[in-house]
């Protein structure tokens, strides 16, 4: 990629309490790109997103949002600066309607809100169809669309997605990946953490493989799919486990799921 990176993370070291999970991870995301992070459980995938989004402290290294150093900036301030983060769970306000969820996306940017809500409904027609329904009554796939729509309503410069297809049926997973591609092509770069490594590499422009908190492989998604080393280790054969799962930091560590 020759375009200037929208996100540039350099040698990120982070973890929970005394446990260091990331040991110097670096990656970048350019305008128009969808980039996926894959790897075994405990590799540091979700931990990396949390470090970028200020949910856990970066112990060393640097996070750049274009020319701005946003290392250890609070999540609220990152949203104001243009980073939207969709967590794997609890990513909608269940007692609010779909319409109200979308309106929450404009909490820090009210100018042009109505137009951005309409654009989100155009991208995700279910949001119009279910606008008056409580988000907690929707299916898992519909809730994911609400979460994605609300994130786009914030008018982000960068979208972070943590396991967006987890527990979804295969056809719904395909729909989510299609929307990820569409969002990236619309001009909002996407960084996605995924357990469904094969589908993620098919959908994304580039992939980054993490293992034991370190960069292992990186390249165009289709090339990684055909790399026998990646296929053997991470696409269903010989997958190694790690004693710490990304979303389950040790008790008392202060980690955020």
C-alpha positions in Angstrom: 0.0 0.0 0.0 1.4 3.4 -1.0 -1.4 5.4 0.6 -0.7 7.1 3.9 -1.8 4.9 6.8 -4.9 6.0 8.7 -3.8 3.8 11.5 -0.2 3.0 12.3 0.6 1.0 15.4 4.2 0.6 16.1 5.8 -2.0 18.4 2.8 -2.2 20.8 3.4 -3.8 24.2 0.4 -4.3 26.4 -1.3 -6.7 28.7 -3.3 -7.2 31.9 -1.7 -6.6 35.3 1.6 -8.4 35.5 0.9 -10.4 32.3 2.3 -9.1 29.1 0.2 -10.3 26.1 1.5 -8.2 23.3 5.3 -8.1 22.8 5.8 -5.5 20.1 3.0 -5.8 17.5 3.1 -3.5 14.5 0.5 -3.0 11.8 -1.1 -0.3 9.6 -4.4 0.3 7.9 -4.6 2.5 4.9 -7.6 4.4 3.5 -10.0 2.1 1.6 -8.6 -1.0 3.2 -10.1 -3.8 5.2 -7.4 -5.6 7.3 -8.1 -8.6 9.4 -6.1 -9.9 12.4 -6.2 -13.7 12.8 -4.4 -16.3 14.9 -5.0 -18.8 17.7 -6.8 -18.1 20.9 -4.7 -16.1 23.2 -2.5 -14.7 20.4 -3.4 -11.1 21.5 -5.9 -10.2 18.7 -8.6 -8.6 20.9 -6.0 -7.3 23.3 -4.5 -5.4 20.4 -7.8 -3.7 19.6 -8.3 -2.8 23.2 -4.9 -1.3 23.4 -5.5 0.8 20.2 -8.9 2.0 21.6 -7.5 2.9 25.0 -9.3 0.2 27.0 -6.0 -1.1 28.3 -2.8 0.8 28.6 -0.1 0.7 26.0 3.1 0.0 28.0 5.4 0.9 25.1 5.1 1.6 21.4 2.9 4.2 19.6 -0.5 4.4 18.1 -0.9 7.0 15.3 -4.2 8.1 13.7 -2.7 9.7 10.6 -0.5 12.4 12.0 -1.9 12.4 15.5 -0.3 10.4 18.3 -3.3 8.8 20.1 -1.4 6.4 22.3 -3.3 5.9 25.6 -5.9 8.5 24.7 -9.2 7.7 26.5 -11.9 5.9 24.4 -14.3 8.9 24.6 -11.6 11.1 23.1 -10.8 8.6 20.4 -14.5 8.5 19.3 -14.3 12.3 19.1 -11.2 12.0 16.9 -12.8 9.5 14.6 -12.2 5.9 15.8 -15.3 3.7 16.1 -15.1 0.5 18.0 -17.7 -2.3 17.9 -17.0 -4.9 20.6 -18.0 -8.6 20.3 -20.7 -8.5 22.9 -22.9 -5.8 24.5 -22.6 -3.8 21.3 -26.2 -2.4 21.3 -28.4 -0.6 23.8 -31.0 -3.4 24.2 -33.7 -1.2 25.9 -33.5 1.4 23.2 -35.2 1.2 19.8 -33.1 0.7 16.7 -33.7 4.4 15.8 -32.5 5.5 19.2 -29.4 3.3 18.9 -28.5 5.0 15.7 -29.1 8.4 17.3 -26.6 7.5 20.0 -24.0 7.2 17.2 -24.2 11.0 16.8 -23.5 11.7 20.5 -20.2 13.6 19.7 -21.1 14.8 16.3 -24.6 16.3 15.8 -24.0 18.2 12.6 -25.3 16.2 9.7 -26.7 13.4 12.0 -29.9 12.9 10.1 -28.1 12.4 6.8 -25.7 9.9 8.4 -28.6 8.0 9.9 -30.3 7.8 6.5 -27.1 6.6 4.9 -26.8 3.8 7.6 -30.4 2.7 6.9 -29.6 2.6 3.1 -26.6 0.4 3.8 -28.5 -1.8 6.2 -32.2 -1.9 5.1 -33.2 -3.9 8.3 -32.5 -0.7 10.3 -35.4 1.0 8.5 -37.6 -2.0 8.8 -37.1 -2.5 12.5 -36.5 1.2 13.4 -39.2 1.2 16.2 -38.3 -2.2 17.7 -36.2 -2.5 20.8 -32.7 -3.6 19.8 -32.7 -6.4 22.5 -35.5 -8.1 20.6 -33.5 -8.5 17.4 -31.7 -11.5 16.1 -27.9 -11.7 16.6 -27.3 -10.8 13.0 -29.7 -7.8 13.2 -28.1 -6.6 16.3 -24.7 -6.7 14.6 -26.2 -4.5 11.8 -27.4 -2.1 14.4 -24.0 -1.9 16.0 -22.3 -1.4 12.6 -24.8 1.2 11.6 -24.4 3.1 14.9 -20.6 3.1 14.4 -21.0 4.6 10.9 -23.3 7.3 12.2 -20.4 8.5 14.3 -18.7 9.5 11.0 -15.5 7.5 11.7 -12.1 7.8 10.1 -11.4 4.2 11.2 -13.7 1.3 12.2 -12.5 -1.4 14.7 -14.5 -4.6 14.8 -14.0 -7.4 17.4 -15.3 -10.8 16.3 -18.3 -9.4 14.4 -19.4 -12.8 13.1 -19.1 -14.7 16.4 -22.1 -17.1 17.0 -23.8 -16.1 13.7 -25.2 -18.5 11.2 -23.1 -19.0 8.0 -25.4 -16.9 5.7 -25.4 -14.0 8.2 -21.6 -14.2 8.5 -21.4 -13.9 4.7 -23.6 -10.8 4.9 -21.4 -9.2 7.6 -18.2 -9.8 5.6 -19.9 -8.3 2.5 -20.8 -5.2 4.6 -17.2 -5.0 5.8 -16.0 -4.9 2.2 -18.6 -2.3 1.3 -17.7 -0.1 4.3 -14.0 -0.1 3.4 -14.7 0.7 -0.2 -17.0 3.6 0.9 -13.9 5.2 2.4 -13.9 4.1 6.0 -10.9 1.7 6.6 -11.7 -1.3 8.7 -9.5 -3.3 11.1 -11.3 -6.6 12.1 -10.4 -9.3 14.6 -11.8 -12.7 13.5 -11.8 -16.3 14.6 -13.2 -17.3 11.2 -9.8 -16.9 9.6 -10.5 -18.4 6.2 -13.6 -16.1 5.6 -11.8 -13.1 7.0 -8.9 -13.6 4.6 -11.2 -14.0 1.7 -13.0 -10.8 2.6 -10.1 -8.5 3.5 -7.5 -6.8 1.4 -4.7 -7.8 3.9 -4.3 -10.1 6.8 -2.0 -10.0 9.8 -1.4 -13.3 11.7 -0.6 -12.9 15.4 0.9 -15.7 17.5 1.9 -15.5 21.2 1.7 -11.7 21.1 4.0 -11.3 18.0 3.6 -10.6 14.3 3.9 -14.0 12.6 2.8 -13.4 8.9 1.4 -10.5 7.0 0.2 -10.0 3.4 -2.7 -9.8 1.0 -5.6 -11.9 2.2 -5.7 -14.2 -0.8 -1.9 -14.8 -0.6 -2.1 -15.8 3.0 -4.9 -18.2 2.2 -2.6 -20.0 -0.2 0.4 -19.9 2.0 1.0 -23.5 3.2 2.5 -22.4 6.5 -0.6 -20.3 7.3 -2.9 -23.0 6.2 -1.2 -25.6 8.3 -0.9 -23.6 11.5 -4.0 -21.3 11.4 -6.6 -22.6 9.0 -7.7 -25.8 10.7 -4.5 -28.0 10.9 -2.1 -28.1 13.8 -3.6 -25.0 15.6 -1.7 -24.3 18.8 -3.5 -23.1 21.9 -2.3 -20.5 24.4 -3.1 -20.5 28.1 -4.8 -17.1 27.9 -7.8 -16.4 25.8 -8.0 -12.8 24.5 -11.3 -12.0 26.0 -10.6 -13.6 29.4 -7.8 -11.8 31.2 -6.9 -13.4 34.5 -9.0 -12.6 37.6 -7.9 -9.5 39.3 -5.8 -8.3 36.4 -8.0 -5.3 35.6 -8.5 -6.5 32.0 -11.6 -5.5 30.1 -13.5 -8.1 28.0 
